[in-house]
Amino acid sequence: MKIQQVADQIRFPRMTTEELREAFLVQEIFKAGEIQTVYVDLDRAIVGSAVPTNHPLILETDDMLRASYFTERRELGILNIGAPGIVRINDHAYEMATLDGLYIGRGNKHISFLSGNPANPAEFYLLSYPAHASYPTTYIPSASLQRACIGSPETANQREIHRMIHTEGPASCQLVMGFTRMASGSVWNTMPPHTHMRRSEIYLYFGLPTDERVIHLMGPSHETRHMVVANKQAVISPGWSIHAGVGTRNYTFCWSMGGENKAYADMDPIAIAELL
């Protein structure tokens, strides 16, 4: 398990492009035939993936966790961004199609991943936070998700928000999770921007061709910076930072949050004219 330490708001204005990417961008997440995990010191989040090919992959604990198994003190959200696959939790198997989700509560000892077709594997995106209580494991099919259409073609930000784990859906300790699909011709996400000091957020960008990019904007409203993000890379957003972006074409991104408030609308909006 790699450890990634995020810089604070004081150091942020003086950071080089390389330093920004090292602190806030998770560059390599998905690797065929492996489970990848990154421990982020901000809110103790774990970002990762499981891409099973010729054999099942077992989610093991790590010395960093000081736990006998991965979810001994943690909850876990999963989004399948690849081909169909299966997640086994103890003695139960969940078949997951593309863009299906799964919430796994604290206290599940045995978690493993399989692909329906090893030549075209599932790609399970993993996001985990500490949990103080145990909530039921819940399968979340894509067709059942709560959806909201916002934005417009005129502002190039027409998009559909899909909520997976939220206050009106599967119960969780602190994890909130879903994904947003940009309409054809729309490229701006989360604009006008916002912050929320009560929780951090992580964006996983996907659905981009290999030669396309998203220009992700971050930082306080009065001192923003940008990072160029490729397909299947994740950006870590502290509570003091905006998190918005513009793509060279439309795309999808998974958003996930952890902190003291799970209310989706708990945001501090910032007017576009205030950005510097």
ZAMI-65277 format. One record per residue (C-alpha): residue number from 1; x, z negated, y negated. Coordinates in Angstrom, 2 decimals. Layout:
N
<semi><k>NUM</k><east>X</east><up>Z</up><north>Y</north></semi>
...
REM end
This chain:
276
<semi><k>1</k><east>0.00</east><up>0.00</up><north>0.00</north></semi>
<semi><k>2</k><east>1.43</east><up>1.07</up><north>-3.35</north></semi>
<semi><k>3</k><east>1.11</east><up>-1.31</up><north>-6.31</north></semi>
<semi><k>4</k><east>0.26</east><up>0.17</up><north>-9.72</north></semi>
<semi><k>5</k><east>0.55</east><up>-1.92</up><north>-12.87</north></semi>
<semi><k>6</k><east>-1.46</east><up>-0.84</up><north>-15.92</north></semi>
<semi><k>7</k><east>0.00</east><up>-1.15</up><north>-19.43</north></semi>
<semi><k>8</k><east>-1.72</east><up>-3.21</up><north>-22.13</north></semi>
<semi><k>9</k><east>-3.10</east><up>-2.10</up><north>-25.49</north></semi>
<semi><k>10</k><east>0.05</east><up>-3.27</up><north>-27.34</north></semi>
<semi><k>11</k><east>2.47</east><up>-1.15</up><north>-25.30</north></semi>
<semi><k>12</k><east>0.11</east><up>1.83</up><north>-25.07</north></semi>
<semi><k>13</k><east>0.80</east><up>3.53</up><north>-28.48</north></semi>
<semi><k>14</k><east>4.55</east><up>3.77</up><north>-27.79</north></semi>
<semi><k>15</k><east>4.34</east><up>5.24</up><north>-24.28</north></semi>
<semi><k>16</k><east>5.68</east><up>8.68</up><north>-23.38</north></semi>
<semi><k>17</k><east>3.64</east><up>11.19</up><north>-21.38</north></semi>
<semi><k>18</k><east>5.52</east><up>10.21</up><north>-18.21</north></semi>
<semi><k>19</k><east>4.93</east><up>6.51</up><north>-18.84</north></semi>
<semi><k>20</k><east>1.21</east><up>7.06</up><north>-19.46</north></semi>
<semi><k>21</k><east>0.88</east><up>8.97</up><north>-16.20</north></semi>
<semi><k>22</k><east>2.82</east><up>6.35</up><north>-14.28</north></semi>
<semi><k>23</k><east>0.61</east><up>3.52</up><north>-15.59</north></semi>
<semi><k>24</k><east>-2.87</east><up>5.07</up><north>-15.71</north></semi>
<semi><k>25</k><east>-2.97</east><up>8.07</up><north>-13.33</north></semi>
<semi><k>26</k><east>-3.21</east><up>7.85</up><north>-9.54</north></semi>
<semi><k>27</k><east>-1.65</east><up>11.20</up><north>-8.73</north></semi>
<semi><k>28</k><east>-1.56</east><up>11.39</up><north>-4.93</north></semi>
<semi><k>29</k><east>-4.61</east><up>10.01</up><north>-3.14</north></semi>
<semi><k>30</k><east>-5.69</east><up>12.40</up><north>-0.39</north></semi>
<semi><k>31</k><east>-3.31</east><up>13.22</up><north>2.45</north></semi>
<semi><k>32</k><east>-4.44</east><up>14.86</up><north>5.71</north></semi>
<semi><k>33</k><east>-4.30</east><up>12.57</up><north>8.73</north></semi>
<semi><k>34</k><east>-3.65</east><up>9.40</up><north>6.73</north></semi>
<semi><k>35</k><east>-5.19</east><up>6.51</up><north>4.84</north></semi>
<semi><k>36</k><east>-3.75</east><up>6.08</up><north>1.35</north></semi>
<semi><k>37</k><east>-4.30</east><up>2.93</up><north>-0.74</north></semi>
<semi><k>38</k><east>-3.15</east><up>1.88</up><north>-4.21</north></semi>
<semi><k>39</k><east>-3.52</east><up>-1.72</up><north>-5.42</north></semi>
<semi><k>40</k><east>-4.22</east><up>-1.76</up><north>-9.18</north></semi>
<semi><k>41</k><east>-3.44</east><up>-5.02</up><north>-10.95</north></semi>
<semi><k>42</k><east>-6.34</east><up>-4.41</up><north>-13.37</north></semi>
<semi><k>43</k><east>-9.33</east><up>-6.31</up><north>-11.89</north></semi>
<semi><k>44</k><east>-7.49</east><up>-6.14</up><north>-8.52</north></semi>
<semi><k>45</k><east>-9.06</east><up>-2.79</up><north>-7.67</north></semi>
<semi><k>46</k><east>-7.93</east><up>-0.77</up><north>-4.68</north></semi>
<semi><k>47</k><east>-8.17</east><up>3.02</up><north>-4.91</north></semi>
<semi><k>48</k><east>-7.66</east><up>5.07</up><north>-1.78</north></semi>
<semi><k>49</k><east>-8.73</east><up>7.68</up><north>0.72</north></semi>
<semi><k>50</k><east>-9.10</east><up>8.39</up><north>4.41</north></semi>
<semi><k>51</k><east>-8.70</east><up>11.99</up><north>5.62</north></semi>
<semi><k>52</k><east>-9.04</east><up>11.92</up><north>9.45</north></semi>
<semi><k>53</k><east>-7.92</east><up>15.00</up><north>11.35</north></semi>
<semi><k>54</k><east>-7.03</east><up>14.92</up><north>15.05</north></semi>
<semi><k>55</k><east>-7.68</east><up>11.21</up><north>15.63</north></semi>
<semi><k>56</k><east>-9.64</east><up>8.35</up><north>14.05</north></semi>
<semi><k>57</k><east>-8.10</east><up>6.43</up><north>11.18</north></semi>
<semi><k>58</k><east>-8.40</east><up>2.63</up><north>11.13</north></semi>
<semi><k>59</k><east>-8.54</east><up>0.75</up><north>7.83</north></semi>
<semi><k>60</k><east>-5.97</east><up>-1.99</up><north>8.29</north></semi>
<semi><k>61</k><east>-5.19</east><up>-4.94</up><north>6.07</north></semi>
<semi><k>62</k><east>-1.94</east><up>-5.11</up><north>4.11</north></semi>
<semi><k>63</k><east>0.53</east><up>-7.89</up><north>3.37</north></semi>
<semi><k>64</k><east>-0.39</east><up>-7.52</up><north>-0.30</north></semi>
<semi><k>65</k><east>-3.92</east><up>-8.78</up><north>0.46</north></semi>
<semi><k>66</k><east>-2.89</east><up>-11.90</up><north>2.40</north></semi>
<semi><k>67</k><east>-6.00</east><up>-11.31</up><north>4.50</north></semi>
<semi><k>68</k><east>-6.53</east><up>-10.98</up><north>8.25</north></semi>
<semi><k>69</k><east>-8.61</east><up>-7.81</up><north>7.72</north></semi>
<semi><k>70</k><east>-9.33</east><up>-5.52</up><north>4.75</north></semi>
<semi><k>71</k><east>-12.80</east><up>-6.76</up><north>3.76</north></semi>
<semi><k>72</k><east>-12.19</east><up>-10.45</up><north>4.48</north></semi>
<semi><k>73</k><east>-12.58</east><up>-11.11</up><north>0.73</north></semi>
<semi><k>74</k><east>-13.47</east><up>-7.61</up><north>-0.48</north></semi>
<semi><k>75</k><east>-16.31</east><up>-5.11</up><north>-0.78</north></semi>
<semi><k>76</k><east>-15.81</east><up>-1.37</up><north>-0.38</north></semi>
<semi><k>77</k><east>-17.53</east><up>1.73</up><north>-1.73</north></semi>
<semi><k>78</k><east>-17.06</east><up>5.13</up><north>-0.05</north></semi>
<semi><k>79</k><east>-17.89</east><up>8.65</up><north>-1.24</north></semi>
<semi><k>80</k><east>-17.30</east><up>11.60</up><north>1.08</north></semi>
<semi><k>81</k><east>-16.06</east><up>14.54</up><north>-1.02</north></semi>
<semi><k>82</k><east>-15.04</east><up>16.63</up><north>2.01</north></semi>
<semi><k>83</k><east>-16.73</east><up>18.05</up><north>5.09</north></semi>
<semi><k>84</k><east>-19.05</east><up>15.92</up><north>7.26</north></semi>
<semi><k>85</k><east>-17.55</east><up>12.90</up><north>8.97</north></semi>
<semi><k>86</k><east>-18.29</east><up>9.50</up><north>10.49</north></semi>
<semi><k>87</k><east>-17.52</east><up>5.96</up><north>9.35</north></semi>
<semi><k>88</k><east>-17.60</east><up>3.32</up><north>12.09</north></semi>
<semi><k>89</k><east>-18.19</east><up>-0.27</up><north>11.05</north></semi>
<semi><k>90</k><east>-17.84</east><up>-2.67</up><north>13.95</north></semi>
<semi><k>91</k><east>-20.24</east><up>-1.18</up><north>16.54</north></semi>
<semi><k>92</k><east>-22.28</east><up>1.00</up><north>14.20</north></semi>
<semi><k>93</k><east>-21.53</east><up>4.63</up><north>13.27</north></semi>
<semi><k>94</k><east>-22.67</east><up>6.24</up><north>9.99</north></semi>
<semi><k>95</k><east>-22.73</east><up>10.03</up><north>9.85</north></semi>
<semi><k>96</k><east>-21.82</east><up>11.11</up><north>6.34</north></semi>
<semi><k>97</k><east>-22.44</east><up>14.56</up><north>4.91</north></semi>
<semi><k>98</k><east>-20.70</east><up>15.87</up><north>1.79</north></semi>
<semi><k>99</k><east>-21.40</east><up>13.59</up><north>-1.22</north></semi>
<semi><k>100</k><east>-23.01</east><up>10.88</up><north>0.91</north></semi>
<semi><k>101</k><east>-22.04</east><up>7.33</up><north>0.02</north></semi>
<semi><k>102</k><east>-21.62</east><up>4.03</up><north>1.83</north></semi>
<semi><k>103</k><east>-21.40</east><up>0.43</up><north>0.67</north></semi>
<semi><k>104</k><east>-19.54</east><up>-1.98</up><north>2.98</north></semi>
<semi><k>105</k><east>-19.95</east><up>-5.67</up><north>2.28</north></semi>
<semi><k>106</k><east>-17.45</east><up>-8.46</up><north>2.66</north></semi>
<semi><k>107</k><east>-16.77</east><up>-9.68</up><north>6.21</north></semi>
<semi><k>108</k><east>-16.68</east><up>-6.44</up><north>8.25</north></semi>
<semi><k>109</k><east>-13.60</east><up>-6.60</up><north>10.46</north></semi>
<semi><k>110</k><east>-13.45</east><up>-3.12</up><north>12.00</north></semi>
<semi><k>111</k><east>-13.68</east><up>0.03</up><north>9.86</north></semi>
<semi><k>112</k><east>-12.57</east><up>3.47</up><north>11.01</north></semi>
<semi><k>113</k><east>-13.01</east><up>7.10</up><north>9.97</north></semi>
<semi><k>114</k><east>-13.52</east><up>10.35</up><north>11.90</north></semi>
<semi><k>115</k><east>-14.10</east><up>13.99</up><north>10.97</north></semi>
<semi><k>116</k><east>-16.79</east><up>16.17</up><north>12.51</north></semi>
<semi><k>117</k><east>-14.30</east><up>19.05</up><north>12.61</north></semi>
<semi><k>118</k><east>-10.59</east><up>18.13</up><north>12.42</north></semi>
<semi><k>119</k><east>-9.79</east><up>21.61</up><north>11.10</north></semi>
<semi><k>120</k><east>-12.16</east><up>20.97</up><north>8.17</north></semi>
<semi><k>121</k><east>-11.87</east><up>17.23</up><north>7.66</north></semi>
<semi><k>122</k><east>-13.97</east><up>14.73</up><north>5.81</north></semi>
<semi><k>123</k><east>-12.33</east><up>13.29</up><north>2.70</north></semi>
<semi><k>124</k><east>-13.46</east><up>9.73</up><north>2.16</north></semi>
<semi><k>125</k><east>-12.74</east><up>8.33</up><north>-1.30</north></semi>
<semi><k>126</k><east>-12.38</east><up>4.55</up><north>-1.21</north></semi>
<semi><k>127</k><east>-12.86</east><up>2.04</up><north>-4.01</north></semi>
<semi><k>128</k><east>-12.66</east><up>-1.72</up><north>-3.39</north></semi>
<semi><k>129</k><east>-12.94</east><up>-4.89</up><north>-5.46</north></semi>
<semi><k>130</k><east>-12.77</east><up>-8.61</up><north>-4.58</north></semi>
<semi><k>131</k><east>-16.12</east><up>-10.05</up><north>-3.47</north></semi>
<semi><k>132</k><east>-17.32</east><up>-13.66</up><north>-3.70</north></semi>
<semi><k>133</k><east>-20.29</east><up>-13.11</up><north>-1.34</north></semi>
<semi><k>134</k><east>-21.37</east><up>-10.84</up><north>1.49</north></semi>
<semi><k>135</k><east>-24.02</east><up>-8.15</up><north>0.99</north></semi>
<semi><k>136</k><east>-25.47</east><up>-5.78</up><north>3.62</north></semi>
<semi><k>137</k><east>-23.68</east><up>-2.58</up><north>4.50</north></semi>
<semi><k>138</k><east>-25.82</east><up>0.28</up><north>3.20</north></semi>
<semi><k>139</k><east>-25.73</east><up>4.01</up><north>3.93</north></semi>
<semi><k>140</k><east>-26.49</east><up>6.01</up><north>0.77</north></semi>
<semi><k>141</k><east>-27.41</east><up>9.66</up><north>1.49</north></semi>
<semi><k>142</k><east>-26.89</east><up>12.02</up><north>-1.40</north></semi>
<semi><k>143</k><east>-30.53</east><up>13.14</up><north>-1.39</north></semi>
<semi><k>144</k><east>-31.70</east><up>9.57</up><north>-2.06</north></semi>
<semi><k>145</k><east>-29.62</east><up>8.93</up><north>-5.17</north></semi>
<semi><k>146</k><east>-31.14</east><up>8.01</up><north>-8.50</north></semi>
<semi><k>147</k><east>-30.46</east><up>10.93</up><north>-10.86</north></semi>
<semi><k>148</k><east>-30.52</east><up>11.53</up><north>-14.60</north></semi>
<semi><k>149</k><east>-29.89</east><up>14.76</up><north>-16.51</north></semi>
<semi><k>150</k><east>-28.25</east><up>14.37</up><north>-19.91</north></semi>
<semi><k>151</k><east>-26.39</east><up>16.49</up><north>-22.46</north></semi>
<semi><k>152</k><east>-27.03</east><up>20.09</up><north>-23.45</north></semi>
<semi><k>153</k><east>-25.46</east><up>23.56</up><north>-23.24</north></semi>
<semi><k>154</k><east>-25.04</east><up>23.56</up><north>-27.04</north></semi>
<semi><k>155</k><east>-22.59</east><up>20.65</up><north>-26.85</north></semi>
<semi><k>156</k><east>-21.04</east><up>21.85</up><north>-23.55</north></semi>
<semi><k>157</k><east>-21.86</east><up>18.54</up><north>-21.84</north></semi>
<semi><k>158</k><east>-24.95</east><up>19.22</up><north>-19.71</north></semi>
<semi><k>159</k><east>-24.55</east><up>17.09</up><north>-16.60</north></semi>
<semi><k>160</k><east>-26.39</east><up>15.26</up><north>-13.83</north></semi>
<semi><k>161</k><east>-25.57</east><up>11.61</up><north>-13.15</north></semi>
<semi><k>162</k><east>-25.98</east><up>10.36</up><north>-9.55</north></semi>
<semi><k>163</k><east>-26.03</east><up>6.56</up><north>-9.16</north></semi>
<semi><k>164</k><east>-24.91</east><up>5.24</up><north>-5.75</north></semi>
<semi><k>165</k><east>-24.19</east><up>1.52</up><north>-6.08</north></semi>
<semi><k>166</k><east>-25.98</east><up>-0.09</up><north>-9.04</north></semi>
<semi><k>167</k><east>-28.29</east><up>-2.92</up><north>-10.04</north></semi>
<semi><k>168</k><east>-31.42</east><up>-1.07</up><north>-8.86</north></semi>
<semi><k>169</k><east>-29.81</east><up>0.15</up><north>-5.63</north></semi>
<semi><k>170</k><east>-27.62</east><up>-1.38</up><north>-2.90</north></semi>
<semi><k>171</k><east>-26.61</east><up>-4.93</up><north>-3.76</north></semi>
<semi><k>172</k><east>-22.95</east><up>-5.64</up><north>-4.51</north></semi>
<semi><k>173</k><east>-20.80</east><up>-8.37</up><north>-6.02</north></semi>
<semi><k>174</k><east>-19.19</east><up>-6.39</up><north>-8.83</north></semi>
<semi><k>175</k><east>-18.84</east><up>-2.78</up><north>-7.67</north></semi>
<semi><k>176</k><east>-20.80</east><up>-0.08</up><north>-9.53</north></semi>
<semi><k>177</k><east>-20.29</east><up>3.49</up><north>-8.34</north></semi>
<semi><k>178</k><east>-21.65</east><up>7.03</up><north>-8.55</north></semi>
<semi><k>179</k><east>-20.71</east><up>10.56</up><north>-9.51</north></semi>
<semi><k>180</k><east>-21.48</east><up>13.10</up><north>-12.22</north></semi>
<semi><k>181</k><east>-21.74</east><up>16.88</up><north>-11.76</north></semi>
<semi><k>182</k><east>-21.09</east><up>19.12</up><north>-14.76</north></semi>
<semi><k>183</k><east>-23.40</east><up>22.11</up><north>-15.12</north></semi>
<semi><k>184</k><east>-21.95</east><up>25.61</up><north>-15.14</north></semi>
<semi><k>185</k><east>-20.57</east><up>26.31</up><north>-18.60</north></semi>
<semi><k>186</k><east>-20.37</east><up>22.60</up><north>-19.52</north></semi>
<semi><k>187</k><east>-16.98</east><up>20.91</up><north>-19.61</north></semi>
<semi><k>188</k><east>-17.22</east><up>17.68</up><north>-21.68</north></semi>
<semi><k>189</k><east>-17.87</east><up>14.35</up><north>-19.97</north></semi>
<semi><k>190</k><east>-18.72</east><up>11.01</up><north>-21.61</north></semi>
<semi><k>191</k><east>-18.87</east><up>12.42</up><north>-25.11</north></semi>
<semi><k>192</k><east>-19.73</east><up>10.69</up><north>-27.44</north></semi>
<semi><k>193</k><east>-17.40</east><up>8.12</up><north>-25.86</north></semi>
<semi><k>194</k><east>-17.70</east><up>4.40</up><north>-25.31</north></semi>
<semi><k>195</k><east>-15.80</east><up>1.34</up><north>-24.13</north></semi>
<semi><k>196</k><east>-16.88</east><up>-1.75</up><north>-22.18</north></semi>
<semi><k>197</k><east>-14.60</east><up>-4.79</up><north>-22.28</north></semi>
<semi><k>198</k><east>-16.57</east><up>-6.55</up><north>-19.55</north></semi>
<semi><k>199</k><east>-15.40</east><up>-4.14</up><north>-16.84</north></semi>
<semi><k>200</k><east>-12.74</east><up>-1.55</up><north>-16.12</north></semi>
<semi><k>201</k><east>-13.55</east><up>1.94</up><north>-14.84</north></semi>
<semi><k>202</k><east>-11.87</east><up>4.52</up><north>-12.64</north></semi>
<semi><k>203</k><east>-12.60</east><up>8.26</up><north>-12.69</north></semi>
<semi><k>204</k><east>-11.79</east><up>10.49</up><north>-9.72</north></semi>
<semi><k>205</k><east>-11.93</east><up>14.15</up><north>-10.75</north></semi>
<semi><k>206</k><east>-12.74</east><up>16.64</up><north>-8.00</north></semi>
<semi><k>207</k><east>-14.36</east><up>20.02</up><north>-7.44</north></semi>
<semi><k>208</k><east>-11.66</east><up>21.73</up><north>-9.51</north></semi>
<semi><k>209</k><east>-9.76</east><up>24.83</up><north>-8.32</north></semi>
<semi><k>210</k><east>-6.07</east><up>24.07</up><north>-7.84</north></semi>
<semi><k>211</k><east>-5.05</east><up>25.99</up><north>-10.99</north></semi>
<semi><k>212</k><east>-7.62</east><up>24.31</up><north>-13.30</north></semi>
<semi><k>213</k><east>-7.28</east><up>20.98</up><north>-15.15</north></semi>
<semi><k>214</k><east>-9.19</east><up>18.27</up><north>-17.01</north></semi>
<semi><k>215</k><east>-7.77</east><up>16.98</up><north>-20.30</north></semi>
<semi><k>216</k><east>-8.64</east><up>13.27</up><north>-20.08</north></semi>
<semi><k>217</k><east>-8.86</east><up>11.31</up><north>-23.34</north></semi>
<semi><k>218</k><east>-8.05</east><up>7.59</up><north>-23.35</north></semi>
<semi><k>219</k><east>-7.03</east><up>4.73</up><north>-25.60</north></semi>
<semi><k>220</k><east>-8.66</east><up>2.84</up><north>-28.49</north></semi>
<semi><k>221</k><east>-10.85</east><up>4.99</up><north>-30.73</north></semi>
<semi><k>222</k><east>-8.31</east><up>4.81</up><north>-33.58</north></semi>
<semi><k>223</k><east>-5.30</east><up>5.83</up><north>-31.45</north></semi>
<semi><k>224</k><east>-6.25</east><up>8.14</up><north>-28.60</north></semi>
<semi><k>225</k><east>-3.93</east><up>9.91</up><north>-26.18</north></semi>
<semi><k>226</k><east>-4.51</east><up>12.48</up><north>-23.45</north></semi>
<semi><k>227</k><east>-3.44</east><up>13.13</up><north>-19.88</north></semi>
<semi><k>228</k><east>-3.67</east><up>16.43</up><north>-18.00</north></semi>
<semi><k>229</k><east>-5.41</east><up>15.71</up><north>-14.68</north></semi>
<semi><k>230</k><east>-5.52</east><up>17.91</up><north>-11.57</north></semi>
<semi><k>231</k><east>-8.06</east><up>18.07</up><north>-8.76</north></semi>
<semi><k>232</k><east>-8.43</east><up>14.85</up><north>-6.71</north></semi>
<semi><k>233</k><east>-6.51</east><up>12.66</up><north>-9.12</north></semi>
<semi><k>234</k><east>-7.86</east><up>9.39</up><north>-10.55</north></semi>
<semi><k>235</k><east>-7.58</east><up>7.84</up><north>-14.01</north></semi>
<semi><k>236</k><east>-7.65</east><up>4.06</up><north>-14.56</north></semi>
<semi><k>237</k><east>-9.50</east><up>2.99</up><north>-17.74</north></semi>
<semi><k>238</k><east>-9.07</east><up>-0.56</up><north>-19.09</north></semi>
<semi><k>239</k><east>-11.95</east><up>-2.12</up><north>-20.98</north></semi>
<semi><k>240</k><east>-10.31</east><up>-1.39</up><north>-24.36</north></semi>
<semi><k>241</k><east>-9.98</east><up>2.34</up><north>-23.65</north></semi>
<semi><k>242</k><east>-12.39</east><up>5.22</up><north>-24.03</north></semi>
<semi><k>243</k><east>-12.68</east><up>7.47</up><north>-20.97</north></semi>
<semi><k>244</k><east>-13.76</east><up>11.02</up><north>-21.66</north></semi>
<semi><k>245</k><east>-12.50</east><up>14.48</up><north>-20.83</north></semi>
<semi><k>246</k><east>-12.83</east><up>18.22</up><north>-21.17</north></semi>
<semi><k>247</k><east>-12.17</east><up>20.64</up><north>-18.35</north></semi>
<semi><k>248</k><east>-10.90</east><up>24.19</up><north>-18.27</north></semi>
<semi><k>249</k><east>-14.12</east><up>24.76</up><north>-16.27</north></semi>
<semi><k>250</k><east>-16.94</east><up>22.63</up><north>-14.88</north></semi>
<semi><k>251</k><east>-16.17</east><up>19.94</up><north>-12.26</north></semi>
<semi><k>252</k><east>-17.45</east><up>16.74</up><north>-10.66</north></semi>
<semi><k>253</k><east>-16.12</east><up>13.21</up><north>-11.07</north></semi>
<semi><k>254</k><east>-16.73</east><up>9.92</up><north>-9.30</north></semi>
<semi><k>255</k><east>-17.02</east><up>6.92</up><north>-11.61</north></semi>
<semi><k>256</k><east>-16.61</east><up>3.38</up><north>-10.36</north></semi>
<semi><k>257</k><east>-16.49</east><up>0.07</up><north>-12.18</north></semi>
<semi><k>258</k><east>-15.68</east><up>-3.55</up><north>-11.48</north></semi>
<semi><k>259</k><east>-15.95</east><up>-6.61</up><north>-13.70</north></semi>
<semi><k>260</k><east>-18.32</east><up>-9.32</up><north>-14.81</north></semi>
<semi><k>261</k><east>-21.31</east><up>-7.16</up><north>-15.74</north></semi>
<semi><k>262</k><east>-22.93</east><up>-4.58</up><north>-13.43</north></semi>
<semi><k>263</k><east>-25.47</east><up>-3.29</up><north>-15.98</north></semi>
<semi><k>264</k><east>-24.91</east><up>0.46</up><north>-16.23</north></semi>
<semi><k>265</k><east>-25.99</east><up>0.57</up><north>-19.88</north></semi>
<semi><k>266</k><east>-23.54</east><up>-2.15</up><north>-20.96</north></semi>
<semi><k>267</k><east>-21.47</east><up>0.06</up><north>-23.26</north></semi>
<semi><k>268</k><east>-20.02</east><up>-0.14</up><north>-26.76</north></semi>
<semi><k>269</k><east>-20.67</east><up>3.35</up><north>-28.20</north></semi>
<semi><k>270</k><east>-18.21</east><up>5.10</up><north>-30.51</north></semi>
<semi><k>271</k><east>-19.18</east><up>7.91</up><north>-32.88</north></semi>
<semi><k>272</k><east>-17.26</east><up>11.15</up><north>-32.45</north></semi>
<semi><k>273</k><east>-16.35</east><up>11.09</up><north>-36.16</north></semi>
<semi><k>274</k><east>-14.55</east><up>7.74</up><north>-35.62</north></semi>
<semi><k>275</k><east>-12.05</east><up>9.16</up><north>-33.13</north></semi>
<semi><k>276</k><east>-8.44</east><up>9.56</up><north>-34.19</north></semi>
REM end
